[in-house]
C-alpha cells in the first residue's frame, strides 16, 4: 500500500512537471513569428519599409505588399497594414483579430513616424462591451469544459450507442443556442449574427464532447484521460485564444490550430467579426473532430468494462442495464 501511495505521488509530480512548462512556456515566450502584415503604397517606398521591418525584427513578420490594405485585413489575410500616404505612414489593423497583436503592431511601427505619432486606424474593432477582448477569451474556456464534461457523462451514464448519439447531438444544439445567448444577448461581448455564432458554438461543443465520448467508447477509461488531455489540457495551452497562433513558439502555435479549442476560437472570431473570412480550415478541423467522435461512439463499446475479479467463477456476466 505504501509503495502504491509513493507511485501515485511520483506520477502526479511528473504530470505537474509536464503541465507547468506546457502552460507557462508559451505564455512566457509570446512574440511574433512570421506574423502576416502588409505594406500599401508606392512600390519603392513599400519595399523600403518592408526591408526596414525585416532588418529591425528578423523572423518576426511575413510582410506582403498589397493594393487594398483594409480588404486584406477584413479577409484575414493579414493582421495589419502600414499604409504609406502623403502625410506619412499610418497603421491599419483589426483589434478584433487579436488585441495582443494590435498592441504589438502599434509598438513595432511607432518608429516609422520619424518622431511623430503613427496614426492608427482600427478597421475591425473589438466589441464595444469587450474593448480588450478579454471576454471573448475567457468565454471560451467554459465552452470547452462543458463539452468535455458532456462527453464524459454521456459515456458513463448512457449505455446504448443510439442514445449516446442523441445525447451528444442534443447537447451540441443546446450548447450552441445557450452559449450564444449568454455571450451575445446577455453579456454583449460578442457581435455578429446570433444563429451563426450559435452554429459555431454548437459545432465546437459536438467536436469536444464527441471526441471525448468517442475515445472513451473505444479505449474505456484510458480514452477519457486521452480525450481530456487532447481537447482541454494541451488544446487550451496551445490555442492562442487570448493572443494569436503566430505569437506562440512554433510549431506549437500551428499545432494548436488543429486542436478543437484553437480551431473553435479561430472559427468563432472569424464568423462573429469577419463575416466568416479566414474560417475554412477551422471549419474542416472542427467537423473532422465532430464526425470522427460520432463514428467512434457508433463503433465503440456500450458500457464500462467490468474487471474480471468482479465476475464470480462460473457465473454468466450479464449485459449492463441500458439507459436511454
C-alpha positions as CSV (number, residue, x, y, z in Angstrom):
1,X,0.0,0.0,0.0
2,X,2.8,2.4,0.9
3,X,4.5,1.6,-2.4
4,X,1.3,2.4,-4.3
5,X,1.0,5.7,-2.5
6,X,4.5,6.6,-3.4
7,X,3.9,5.7,-7.0
8,X,0.8,7.9,-7.1
9,X,2.8,10.8,-5.6
10,X,5.6,10.4,-8.2
11,X,3.1,10.2,-11.1
12,X,1.3,13.3,-10.0
13,X,4.5,15.3,-9.6
14,X,5.7,14.1,-13.0
15,X,2.4,15.3,-14.5
16,X,2.9,18.6,-12.8
17,X,6.4,18.9,-14.2
18,X,4.9,18.4,-17.7
19,X,1.9,20.7,-17.3
20,X,3.8,23.7,-15.9
21,X,6.0,24.3,-19.0
22,X,3.1,23.4,-21.2
23,X,1.1,26.3,-19.9
24,X,3.9,28.7,-18.8
25,X,6.2,28.2,-21.7
26,X,4.0,29.6,-24.4
27,X,2.8,32.4,-22.2
28,X,6.4,33.4,-21.3
29,X,7.6,33.4,-24.9
30,X,4.9,35.4,-26.7
31,X,6.5,37.2,-29.7
32,X,5.7,37.5,-33.4
33,X,6.9,34.6,-35.6
34,X,6.2,35.2,-39.3
35,X,3.2,37.3,-38.4
36,X,1.5,38.3,-41.7
37,X,1.3,42.0,-42.2
38,X,1.1,44.2,-45.3
39,X,2.5,47.4,-46.7
40,X,0.5,49.5,-49.1
41,X,1.9,52.4,-51.1
42,X,4.2,53.3,-53.9
43,X,6.4,50.3,-54.8
44,X,9.9,51.8,-54.0
45,X,8.7,53.1,-50.6
46,X,6.8,50.0,-49.8
47,X,9.8,47.8,-50.5
48,X,11.9,50.1,-48.3
49,X,9.6,49.8,-45.4
50,X,9.3,46.0,-45.8
51,X,13.1,45.8,-45.7
52,X,13.3,48.1,-42.7
53,X,10.8,45.9,-40.7
54,X,12.7,42.8,-41.7
55,X,16.0,44.3,-40.5
56,X,14.6,45.6,-37.3
57,X,12.6,42.4,-36.4
58,X,14.2,39.4,-38.1
59,X,11.8,36.5,-38.5
60,X,9.0,38.3,-36.8
61,X,6.9,39.4,-39.8
62,X,5.8,38.0,-43.1
63,X,5.5,41.3,-45.0
64,X,3.3,41.5,-48.1
65,X,2.8,44.4,-50.5
66,X,-0.9,44.9,-51.2
67,X,-3.1,47.5,-53.0
68,X,-6.1,47.3,-50.7
69,X,-4.9,47.0,-47.1
70,X,-8.4,47.2,-45.5
71,X,-9.7,44.4,-47.7
72,X,-6.6,42.2,-46.8
73,X,-7.4,42.8,-43.1
74,X,-11.1,42.1,-43.4
75,X,-10.3,38.9,-45.4
76,X,-8.0,37.8,-42.5
77,X,-5.0,37.6,-44.9
78,X,-3.0,39.9,-42.6
79,X,-3.3,41.3,-39.1
80,X,-2.5,44.8,-40.0
81,X,-1.0,47.0,-42.7
82,X,1.3,50.0,-42.9
83,X,-0.2,52.5,-45.3
84,X,2.1,55.0,-46.9
85,X,0.5,58.3,-47.8
86,X,1.3,61.9,-48.5
87,X,1.1,62.7,-44.8
88,X,3.3,59.9,-43.8
89,X,2.7,56.3,-42.7
90,X,-0.4,55.1,-40.8
91,X,-1.2,51.8,-39.3
92,X,-4.4,49.9,-40.2
93,X,-5.2,46.9,-38.0
94,X,-8.0,44.8,-36.7
95,X,-8.0,44.6,-32.9
96,X,-10.8,42.0,-33.2
97,X,-8.3,39.6,-34.8
98,X,-6.1,39.8,-31.7
99,X,-5.9,42.7,-29.2
100,X,-2.4,41.4,-28.3
101,X,-1.2,41.6,-31.9
102,X,-2.8,45.1,-32.3
103,X,-0.8,46.3,-29.3
104,X,2.4,44.7,-30.7
105,X,2.0,46.2,-34.1
106,X,1.4,49.6,-32.6
107,X,4.6,49.4,-30.7
108,X,6.6,47.9,-33.6
109,X,5.7,50.6,-36.0
110,X,6.0,53.6,-33.7
111,X,9.4,54.4,-35.1
112,X,8.2,54.7,-38.6
113,X,6.8,58.2,-37.9
114,X,10.3,59.6,-37.5
115,X,9.5,61.3,-34.3
116,X,5.8,61.9,-35.0
117,X,3.0,59.5,-33.8
118,X,1.9,57.0,-36.3
119,X,-2.0,57.3,-36.7
120,X,-3.8,54.0,-36.0
121,X,-7.0,53.0,-37.9
122,X,-8.9,50.1,-36.3
123,X,-10.6,48.5,-39.4
124,X,-12.3,45.8,-37.4
125,X,-12.5,46.8,-33.7
126,X,-13.5,44.5,-30.8
127,X,-17.0,44.7,-29.5
128,X,-17.7,47.9,-27.6
129,X,-18.6,45.9,-24.5
130,X,-15.4,43.9,-24.7
131,X,-12.8,46.5,-25.8
132,X,-9.7,44.5,-24.7
133,X,-11.1,41.2,-26.0
134,X,-10.9,39.6,-22.5
135,X,-14.5,38.5,-22.5
136,X,-14.0,36.6,-25.8
137,X,-11.0,34.7,-24.5
138,X,-12.5,34.0,-21.1
139,X,-15.8,32.8,-22.5
140,X,-14.2,30.0,-24.5
141,X,-12.8,28.1,-21.5
142,X,-16.3,27.3,-20.1
143,X,-17.4,26.1,-23.5
144,X,-14.5,23.6,-23.6
145,X,-15.1,22.5,-20.0
146,X,-18.8,21.8,-20.5
147,X,-18.1,20.0,-23.8
148,X,-15.6,17.7,-22.1
149,X,-18.0,17.1,-19.1
150,X,-20.8,16.3,-21.6
151,X,-18.6,13.7,-23.3
152,X,-17.6,12.1,-20.1
153,X,-21.1,11.9,-18.7
154,X,-22.5,10.6,-21.9
155,X,-20.1,7.7,-21.9
156,X,-20.5,6.9,-18.2
157,X,-24.3,7.2,-17.9
158,X,-25.7,6.4,-21.3
159,X,-25.1,2.8,-22.4
160,X,-26.8,2.5,-25.8
161,X,-25.0,3.8,-28.8
162,X,-28.1,5.4,-30.4
163,X,-28.9,7.1,-27.1
164,X,-25.4,8.4,-26.9
165,X,-25.6,9.9,-30.3
166,X,-28.9,11.6,-29.4
167,X,-27.4,12.9,-26.2
168,X,-24.4,14.4,-28.0
169,X,-26.5,15.9,-30.7
170,X,-28.9,17.4,-28.2
171,X,-26.1,18.8,-26.1
172,X,-24.4,20.5,-29.2
173,X,-27.7,22.2,-30.2
174,X,-28.5,23.5,-26.7
175,X,-24.9,24.4,-26.0
176,X,-24.8,26.5,-29.2
177,X,-28.0,28.3,-28.6
178,X,-27.3,28.8,-24.9
179,X,-23.7,29.8,-25.3
180,X,-24.5,32.4,-28.0
181,X,-27.4,33.8,-25.9
182,X,-25.2,34.3,-22.9
183,X,-22.3,35.9,-24.7
184,X,-24.2,37.9,-27.2
185,X,-27.6,38.7,-25.8
186,X,-26.8,38.8,-22.1
187,X,-23.2,39.8,-21.7
188,X,-23.0,41.6,-25.0
189,X,-19.3,40.6,-25.6
190,X,-19.9,39.0,-29.0
191,X,-21.1,40.8,-32.2
192,X,-22.4,39.3,-35.4
193,X,-25.4,37.1,-36.3
194,X,-26.8,35.1,-33.3
195,X,-27.7,32.0,-35.2
196,X,-24.3,31.9,-37.0
197,X,-22.5,32.2,-33.7
198,X,-24.7,29.6,-32.2
199,X,-23.9,27.2,-35.0
200,X,-20.2,27.7,-34.4
201,X,-20.5,27.0,-30.7
202,X,-22.7,24.0,-31.3
203,X,-20.2,22.5,-33.7
204,X,-17.4,23.2,-31.2
205,X,-19.4,21.5,-28.4
206,X,-20.0,18.5,-30.6
207,X,-16.3,18.3,-31.6
208,X,-15.2,18.3,-27.9
209,X,-17.9,16.1,-26.4
210,X,-17.9,13.7,-29.4
211,X,-14.1,13.3,-29.3
212,X,-14.1,12.6,-25.5
213,X,-17.1,10.2,-25.7
214,X,-15.7,8.5,-28.8
215,X,-12.2,7.9,-27.4
216,X,-13.8,6.5,-24.2
217,X,-16.1,4.2,-26.3
218,X,-13.0,2.7,-27.9
219,X,-10.4,2.9,-25.1
220,X,-12.6,2.9,-22.0
221,X,-11.2,4.9,-19.1
222,X,-7.9,5.5,-20.9
223,X,-10.0,7.2,-23.6
224,X,-11.4,9.6,-21.1
225,X,-8.0,10.6,-20.0
226,X,-6.7,10.9,-23.5
227,X,-9.7,13.0,-24.6
228,X,-9.3,15.4,-21.7
229,X,-5.6,15.7,-22.5
230,X,-6.1,16.4,-26.2
231,X,-9.1,18.7,-26.1
232,X,-8.6,20.5,-22.9
233,X,-5.1,20.5,-21.3
234,X,-2.9,20.5,-24.4
235,X,-5.5,22.2,-26.6
236,X,-6.1,25.1,-24.2
237,X,-2.4,25.7,-23.7
238,X,-1.7,25.9,-27.5
239,X,-4.9,27.5,-28.6
240,X,-3.8,31.1,-28.7
241,X,-7.3,32.3,-27.8
242,X,-6.0,35.3,-25.8
243,X,-3.1,36.1,-28.2
244,X,-2.6,34.5,-31.6
245,X,-1.1,31.4,-33.1
246,X,1.7,33.3,-34.6
247,X,2.8,34.6,-31.2
248,X,3.3,31.2,-29.7
249,X,6.5,29.2,-30.1
250,X,6.4,27.1,-33.3
251,X,5.4,24.6,-34.3
252,X,3.2,24.5,-31.2
253,X,1.1,27.6,-32.3
254,X,0.3,25.9,-35.6
255,X,-0.4,22.6,-33.9
256,X,-2.9,24.3,-31.6
257,X,-5.0,25.4,-34.6
258,X,-5.6,21.7,-35.4
259,X,-7.0,21.0,-31.9
260,X,-10.6,21.8,-31.0
261,X,-10.1,24.9,-28.8
262,X,-7.7,26.6,-31.2
263,X,-9.8,25.8,-34.3
264,X,-13.0,26.8,-32.4
265,X,-11.8,30.1,-31.2
266,X,-10.5,31.0,-34.7
267,X,-13.8,30.0,-36.3
268,X,-15.9,32.0,-33.8
269,X,-13.7,35.0,-34.2
270,X,-14.0,34.8,-38.0
271,X,-17.7,34.3,-38.0
272,X,-18.5,37.0,-35.4
273,X,-16.2,39.7,-36.6
274,X,-15.1,39.0,-40.2
275,X,-18.2,37.6,-41.9
276,X,-16.7,34.1,-42.0
277,X,-13.5,35.1,-43.8
278,X,-10.4,33.0,-42.9
279,X,-12.6,30.2,-41.4
280,X,-12.2,27.4,-43.9
281,X,-9.5,25.4,-42.2
282,X,-11.2,25.8,-38.8
283,X,-14.5,24.6,-40.2
284,X,-12.8,21.4,-41.5
285,X,-10.9,20.8,-38.3
286,X,-13.9,21.0,-36.1
287,X,-16.1,19.0,-38.5
288,X,-13.4,16.3,-38.6
289,X,-13.4,16.0,-34.7
290,X,-17.2,16.0,-34.6
291,X,-17.7,13.4,-37.3
292,X,-14.7,11.3,-36.0
293,X,-16.1,11.3,-32.5
294,X,-19.6,10.2,-33.6
295,X,-18.1,7.4,-35.7
296,X,-16.1,6.2,-32.7
297,X,-19.2,6.4,-30.5
298,X,-21.1,4.3,-33.0
299,X,-18.3,1.7,-33.3
300,X,-17.2,1.5,-29.7
301,X,-18.3,-0.4,-26.7
302,X,-21.6,0.4,-25.0
303,X,-20.6,0.5,-21.3
304,X,-17.7,0.5,-19.0
305,X,-15.9,-2.9,-18.9
306,X,-16.1,-4.8,-15.7
307,X,-12.9,-6.1,-14.1
308,X,-12.7,-9.9,-14.3
309,X,-12.4,-10.1,-10.5
310,X,-15.9,-8.7,-10.2
311,X,-17.3,-11.8,-12.0
312,X,-17.7,-14.9,-9.9
313,X,-16.2,-18.1,-11.2
314,X,-18.6,-20.0,-13.4
315,X,-21.1,-17.1,-13.4
316,X,-22.5,-15.7,-16.6
317,X,-21.9,-11.9,-16.9
318,X,-25.0,-10.1,-17.8
319,X,-25.2,-7.1,-20.1
320,X,-25.5,-3.8,-18.1
321,X,-28.9,-2.3,-17.8
322,X,-29.5,0.0,-20.8
323,X,-30.1,3.7,-20.2
324,X,-31.7,5.5,-23.0
